[in-house]
Amino acid sequence: MKGYDILKKALLRLGFHGEICVSAHNNDNLKNLEFINEIAEDLSVEPINDLSSEITCTRQEADVLCSGVAMLLSLDYGDLAKNRVYTAMYNAKRAALLGKASKIEDVLPTTESGDV
């Protein structure tokens, strides 16, 4: 999946139906690239250099990335109603993605460890 695809899916989620100009000199695309890289960094996904670059991520990470970019775009456009929805959606999907515990232990709290 390319940065362009992430941006297009995020814009479709916001209700935008049109072509996206991917010129590297377009100021909006520089801002959109920053949005993608900001969310990618939050998800520990490798950032990209331009919208035509491939993003190395899983399908679930790509879905969370689209929601996060939609969240930032709606904030940038000033659409607070959609921003609330996509902020909640992004936070829920992010928590599900990053909340995987590698090891769960049953441990009783003790006074020595300061847990009580």
C-alpha positions as CSV (number, residue, x, y, z in Angstrom):
1,M,0.0,0.0,0.0
2,K,1.3,3.4,-0.9
3,G,0.9,6.7,0.9
4,Y,-1.4,7.9,-1.8
5,D,-3.7,4.9,-1.0
6,I,-3.8,5.7,2.7
7,L,-4.6,9.3,1.9
8,K,-7.3,8.4,-0.6
9,K,-9.0,5.9,1.9
10,A,-8.9,8.6,4.6
11,L,-10.5,11.2,2.3
12,L,-13.2,8.7,1.2
13,R,-14.0,8.0,4.9
14,L,-14.5,11.8,5.3
15,G,-16.9,11.9,2.3
16,F,-14.5,13.4,-0.3
17,H,-15.0,11.9,-3.7
18,G,-12.5,13.2,-6.2
19,E,-9.1,12.9,-7.6
20,I,-6.0,13.8,-5.5
21,C,-3.1,15.7,-7.0
22,V,0.1,13.9,-5.9
23,S,2.6,16.6,-7.1
24,A,5.5,16.7,-4.7
25,H,5.4,20.5,-4.8
26,N,1.7,20.7,-3.7
27,N,1.7,22.2,-0.1
28,D,-1.4,20.1,0.8
29,N,0.4,16.9,-0.1
30,L,3.4,17.9,2.1
31,K,1.0,18.4,4.9
32,N,-0.8,15.1,4.1
33,L,2.6,13.3,4.1
34,E,3.3,14.8,7.6
35,F,-0.1,13.5,8.8
36,I,0.7,10.0,7.5
37,N,4.2,10.0,9.0
38,E,2.8,11.3,12.3
39,I,0.4,8.5,12.6
40,A,2.9,6.0,11.3
41,E,5.4,7.0,14.0
42,D,2.7,6.6,16.7
43,L,2.1,3.1,15.4
44,S,5.8,2.3,15.1
45,V,5.5,1.9,11.3
46,E,8.3,3.1,9.1
47,P,7.7,6.6,7.8
48,I,7.7,7.4,4.0
49,N,9.4,10.0,1.9
50,D,6.6,10.8,-0.5
51,L,3.0,9.7,-1.2
52,S,4.1,7.4,-4.0
53,S,6.3,5.4,-1.5
54,E,5.2,1.9,-0.3
55,I,4.3,1.7,3.4
56,T,5.5,-1.5,5.0
57,C,2.6,-2.5,7.4
58,T,0.1,-5.1,8.1
59,R,-3.6,-4.8,6.9
60,Q,-4.6,-4.0,10.5
61,E,-1.9,-1.3,10.8
62,A,-3.1,0.2,7.4
63,D,-6.7,0.3,8.7
64,V,-5.6,2.2,11.9
65,L,-3.3,4.4,9.8
66,C,-6.3,5.4,7.6
67,S,-8.4,6.2,10.6
68,G,-5.7,8.3,12.2
69,V,-5.1,10.2,9.0
70,A,-8.9,10.8,8.7
71,M,-8.8,12.1,12.3
72,L,-6.0,14.6,11.5
73,L,-7.6,15.7,8.2
74,S,-11.0,16.3,9.8
75,L,-9.2,18.5,12.4
76,D,-7.4,20.3,9.7
77,Y,-10.6,21.0,7.8
78,G,-12.3,22.2,10.9
79,D,-15.0,19.5,10.9
80,L,-15.3,18.9,14.7
81,A,-18.2,16.4,14.5
82,K,-16.3,14.1,12.2
83,N,-13.1,14.7,14.2
84,R,-14.8,13.4,17.4
85,V,-15.9,10.3,15.5
86,Y,-12.5,9.6,14.0
87,T,-10.6,10.4,17.2
88,A,-12.7,7.8,19.0
89,M,-12.3,5.3,16.2
90,Y,-8.6,5.8,15.9
91,N,-8.1,5.5,19.7
92,A,-10.1,2.3,19.8
93,K,-8.3,0.7,16.8
94,R,-4.9,1.9,18.1
95,A,-5.6,0.4,21.5
96,A,-6.6,-2.9,19.9
97,L,-3.5,-2.9,17.7
98,L,-0.9,-1.9,20.3
99,G,-2.6,-3.5,23.4
100,K,-1.4,-7.0,22.6
101,A,0.5,-8.3,25.7
102,S,3.4,-10.5,25.1
103,K,3.3,-12.1,28.5
104,I,0.6,-12.2,31.2
105,E,1.5,-13.2,34.7
106,D,-0.6,-13.8,37.8
107,V,1.1,-11.9,40.5
108,L,-0.1,-10.9,43.9
109,P,0.9,-7.4,45.0
110,T,3.3,-7.3,47.9
111,T,4.4,-4.5,50.1
112,E,8.1,-5.0,49.1
113,S,7.4,-4.2,45.5
114,G,5.4,-1.2,46.3
115,D,2.3,-2.5,44.5
116,V,0.0,-2.2,47.6
